Amino acid sequence: MSLVDKVKHSVHTAFKGAAESVMTTRTTSAFVEKGVVTPEEFVVAGDFLVQQCPTWAWQAGDPKHAKPYLPKDKQFLVTRNVPCRERAAAMDQFAGKEVHLSGDDEGWVEAGGDGAGDAGDADDIPDIDAGVAGVSLSDAAHKPSDAESDASSDIPDMDDFVDVAAEEDEASLAAVTPKSDDAHILKTRTYDLSISYDKYYQTPRVWLHGYDERRNALDPKKAFEDISAEHAKKTVTIDPHPHTGAPSASIHPCKHGPVMKKLVDAASAATGKEPNVEHYLLVFLKFIASVVPTIEYDYTLAI
């Protein structure tokens, strides 16, 4: 984030805090019309998320940061120790390169990337049938010629050899210790993800608190490595968590309302049913998955 962006963010944060202190809390439903929710709807959707995905749980947070428009024991949602096995750049390099197959393979997708093989080399692979076409059982059972017998008699008897291993220098038998190289070891980060209610934007807001492979707290700036390039340093900021005060990477909610409206409209058109606010956070987390594609949190319905 550039100096200018930092100044803009600081000014906006101050303005937002002042506005929240005087603005009223939304009490009428508008998630269909605007993609936003009331605090009560946030709690309803949160209860449904916890019921369907037990890895999520309500938290009370620090009492001094409690929001009066939310129940004391349901201030925000959290899921802990979520694995993140690779950086987002590993996903970005394949984005948009998928090919939808047709014909007998219709319904399948060929993954992007150039791969390690070469389809053009397939013709160079010898046909196994051609290699054995001239071989018969009579060939395999033929009697060896005199020349072949003489050649086989020249093969030395293994008993004629001394035990070489017993005579080798002890130094040559010392175990060779390979160099320590952990470059091939998968370094799995983990994240505690939390969802708070943003009074100003009237939508949920996601917060990321990460740990490295040794369970040491991750610098919030490192979280940018696990956010898609399209969103990193554009819609992601580092701010104090509203219920714990800990500096955390956060996906800024300024666009959440319009995006959620589009998703709710699309879901309604696909099912032909009136959207249910209970499903709001499940749809929301599916949207957030495109921002943090390698953080493997749960947002699927329980069966």
C-alpha positions in Angstrom: 0.0 0.0 0.0 1.5 3.3 -1.1 1.8 6.3 1.3 -1.1 8.0 -0.5 -3.3 4.9 0.0 -2.3 4.7 3.7 -3.4 8.3 4.2 -6.7 7.7 2.4 -7.3 4.6 4.4 -6.6 6.4 7.7 -8.9 9.2 6.8 -11.6 6.8 5.8 -11.2 4.8 9.0 -11.6 7.9 11.1 -14.6 9.0 9.1 -16.2 5.6 9.3 -15.7 5.4 13.1 -17.3 8.8 13.6 -20.2 7.9 11.3 -20.9 4.7 13.1 -21.1 6.5 16.4 -24.0 8.6 15.3 -25.8 6.5 12.6 -28.7 4.3 13.5 -28.5 0.5 13.2 -30.4 -1.0 10.2 -33.6 -2.7 11.4 -35.4 -3.4 8.1 -34.4 -6.3 5.8 -32.8 -5.4 2.5 -30.7 -8.4 1.7 -32.7 -9.1 -1.5 -32.8 -5.5 -2.6 -29.3 -4.4 -1.6 -27.4 -7.4 -0.5 -27.1 -6.1 3.1 -28.4 -7.5 6.4 -29.5 -6.3 9.8 -27.7 -7.3 12.9 -30.6 -9.7 13.7 -30.3 -11.3 10.2 -26.5 -11.6 10.7 -27.2 -13.6 13.9 -29.8 -15.8 12.1 -27.4 -16.5 9.3 -24.6 -17.1 11.8 -26.7 -19.6 13.8 -27.4 -21.5 10.5 -23.7 -21.5 9.6 -22.7 -22.9 13.0 -25.4 -25.5 12.7 -24.4 -26.6 9.2 -20.6 -26.2 9.6 -19.6 -27.1 13.2 -16.0 -25.8 12.6 -17.5 -22.4 13.0 -18.5 -21.0 16.5 -19.8 -17.8 18.0 -17.4 -15.8 20.2 -18.1 -13.0 22.8 -14.7 -11.3 22.4 -13.4 -8.6 24.6 -16.3 -7.1 26.7 -14.9 -3.6 26.2 -15.3 -4.0 22.4 -18.8 -5.5 22.6 -21.4 -4.1 20.2 -24.7 -3.3 21.8 -26.7 -4.2 18.7 -25.5 -7.9 18.9 -26.0 -10.5 21.7 -23.2 -10.5 24.2 -22.3 -14.2 23.4 -22.6 -13.7 19.6 -20.4 -10.8 18.7 -18.5 -12.5 15.9 -17.9 -15.9 14.3 -14.6 -17.8 14.2 -13.1 -21.0 12.7 -9.6 -21.9 13.9 -6.5 -23.7 12.5 -7.7 -23.6 8.9 -5.0 -25.0 6.6 -3.4 -23.0 3.8 -1.0 -25.4 2.0 0.2 -23.1 -0.7 0.4 -19.4 -1.6 -2.3 -17.8 -3.8 0.1 -17.2 -6.6 0.1 -21.0 -7.2 -3.6 -20.8 -8.1 -3.3 -17.5 -10.1 -1.0 -19.1 -12.7 -3.7 -21.5 -13.7 -6.6 -19.1 -13.6 -8.6 -18.8 -16.8 -6.7 -21.6 -18.5 -9.3 -24.3 -17.9 -10.8 -26.0 -21.1 -14.3 -27.4 -21.0 -14.3 -30.7 -22.9 -17.0 -31.8 -25.3 -18.1 -35.0 -27.0 -17.6 -38.2 -24.9 -15.8 -36.0 -22.3 -18.6 -33.4 -22.0 -19.0 -32.3 -18.4 -15.3 -32.6 -17.6 -12.7 -29.8 -17.4 -9.1 -30.0 -18.6 -7.0 -28.2 -16.1 -4.9 -25.2 -17.1 -1.1 -25.0 -17.4 1.3 -26.4 -20.0 2.0 -29.6 -18.0 5.2 -31.5 -18.0 4.5 -33.9 -20.9 4.4 -33.5 -24.6 1.6 -35.0 -26.6 3.7 -35.0 -29.7 6.0 -37.7 -28.2 3.2 -40.2 -28.1 4.0 -41.5 -31.6 7.6 -42.2 -30.6 6.6 -44.8 -28.0 7.2 -48.2 -29.5 4.2 -50.6 -29.8 4.6 -53.5 -27.4 2.8 -55.8 -29.8 5.4 -55.0 -32.5 8.2 -55.9 -30.2 6.9 -59.4 -29.4 5.3 -60.2 -32.7 8.3 -62.2 -33.9 8.8 -64.1 -30.6 7.3 -67.6 -30.3 7.4 -70.3 -27.6 9.7 -72.4 -29.8 12.2 -69.5 -29.8 12.2 -69.3 -26.1 12.8 -73.1 -25.7 15.5 -73.5 -28.4 18.6 -75.5 -27.6 21.7 -73.4 -27.1 24.4 -73.7 -29.8 28.0 -74.8 -29.0 29.2 -71.2 -29.2 26.6 -70.2 -26.7 27.6 -73.0 -24.4 31.2 -72.0 -24.6 30.3 -68.4 -23.8 28.3 -69.4 -20.7 31.2 -71.5 -19.5 33.3 -68.4 -19.4 31.1 -66.8 -16.8 33.1 -66.8 -13.5 31.8 -68.6 -10.5 30.8 -66.2 -7.7 32.5 -68.5 -5.2 35.8 -67.6 -6.8 35.5 -64.1 -5.5 36.6 -63.1 -2.0 34.3 -61.1 0.3 35.1 -57.7 -1.0 32.9 -56.0 1.6 35.1 -57.5 4.4 38.3 -56.0 2.9 37.0 -52.5 2.2 38.3 -49.6 4.3 36.0 -48.8 7.2 36.0 -45.1 6.1 34.3 -46.1 2.8 31.5 -47.8 4.8 30.7 -44.7 6.8 27.1 -43.6 6.3 26.8 -40.7 4.0 24.7 -38.0 5.7 22.7 -36.1 3.1 22.6 -32.3 3.2 19.7 -30.9 5.0 17.3 -29.6 2.4 13.7 -28.9 3.4 12.9 -27.1 0.2 10.6 -30.0 -0.9 8.7 -30.0 2.4 5.3 -28.5 2.2 5.1 -25.5 4.6 1.5 -25.3 5.7 0.2 -22.1 7.2 -2.9 -22.0 9.3 -5.4 -19.3 9.8 -8.0 -18.3 12.3 -10.8 -16.8 10.2 -13.4 -14.6 11.9 -16.6 -12.8 10.6 -17.8 -9.6 12.2 -20.8 -7.4 11.4 -19.9 -4.1 9.9 -22.4 -1.5 11.0 -21.3 1.1 8.4 -21.6 -1.2 5.4 -24.3 -3.4 6.9 -22.5 -6.6 5.8 -20.3 -9.2 7.2 -16.5 -8.6 7.3 -13.8 -11.3 7.2 -10.6 -11.1 9.3 -7.5 -13.2 8.9 -5.1 -14.1 11.7 -2.3 -16.4 10.5 0.4 -18.7 11.8 3.4 -20.2 10.1 4.3 -23.9 9.9 5.9 -23.6 13.4 2.7 -22.1 14.8 4.3 -18.7 15.3 2.0 -15.7 14.7 2.3 -14.5 11.1 3.0 -10.9 10.3 -0.4 -9.6 9.0 1.4 -8.3 5.8 2.4 -12.0 5.0 -1.3 -12.7 4.6 -1.2 -10.8 1.3 0.7 -13.9 -0.1 -2.5 -15.9 0.5 -4.9 -13.5 -1.2 -5.5 -13.5 -5.0 -3.5 -10.9 -6.9 -6.7 -9.4 -8.1 -7.7 -8.4 -4.5 -4.4 -8.2 -2.6 -3.5 -4.6 -1.7 -6.7 -3.4 -3.3 -9.6 -4.7 -1.2 -7.5 -6.1 1.7 -6.3 -3.8 4.5 -4.6 -4.3 7.9 -6.7 -3.0 10.8 -7.3 -3.8 14.5 -9.9 -6.5 14.9 -13.1 -4.9 16.2 -13.6 -7.4 19.0 -10.0 -8.3 20.0 -7.9 -5.3 19.0 -5.3 -7.5 17.4 -3.9 -6.2 14.0 -5.3 -8.5 11.3 -5.6 -8.6 7.6 -9.2 -7.9 6.6 -11.2 -8.1 3.3 -12.7 -4.6 3.1 -16.5 -4.7 2.9 -17.0 -1.7 0.7 -18.1 -3.9 -2.2 -19.7 -6.7 -0.3 -23.3 -5.4 -0.6 -23.4 -5.1 -4.4 -21.6 -8.4 -4.9 -24.0 -10.2 -2.5 -27.0 -8.8 -4.3 -25.7 -10.2 -7.6 -25.1 -13.6 -5.9 -28.5 -13.6 -4.2 -30.2 -12.7 -7.5 -28.3 -15.5 -9.4 -29.2 -18.1 -6.7 -32.9 -17.0 -6.8 -32.9 -17.2 -10.7 -31.3 -20.6 -10.6 -33.7 -22.2 -8.1 -36.8 -20.2 -8.8 -37.3 -19.8 -5.0 -37.3 -16.8 -2.7 -33.9 -16.5 -1.2 -33.6 -17.3 2.5 -31.5 -15.1 4.8 -30.3 -18.1 6.7 -28.1 -19.0 3.7 -26.6 -15.6 3.5 -23.3 -16.4 5.1 -22.9 -19.6 3.2 -23.2 -17.6 -0.1 -20.9 -14.9 1.4 -18.2 -17.4 2.3 -18.4 -18.9 -1.2 -17.7 -15.5 -2.6 -14.8 -14.9 -0.1 -13.3 -18.2 -1.3 -12.4 -16.5 -4.6 -10.4 -13.9 -2.6 -8.5 -16.5 -0.5 -8.4 -19.5 -2.8 -5.9 -21.6 -0.8 -7.4 -21.1 2.6 -9.5 -24.2 3.1 -12.3 -23.2 5.4 -15.7 -24.9 5.5 -18.8 -23.4 4.0 -20.7 -26.5 2.8 -24.1 -27.7 4.0 -24.1 -30.6 6.4 -25.7 -33.8 5.0 
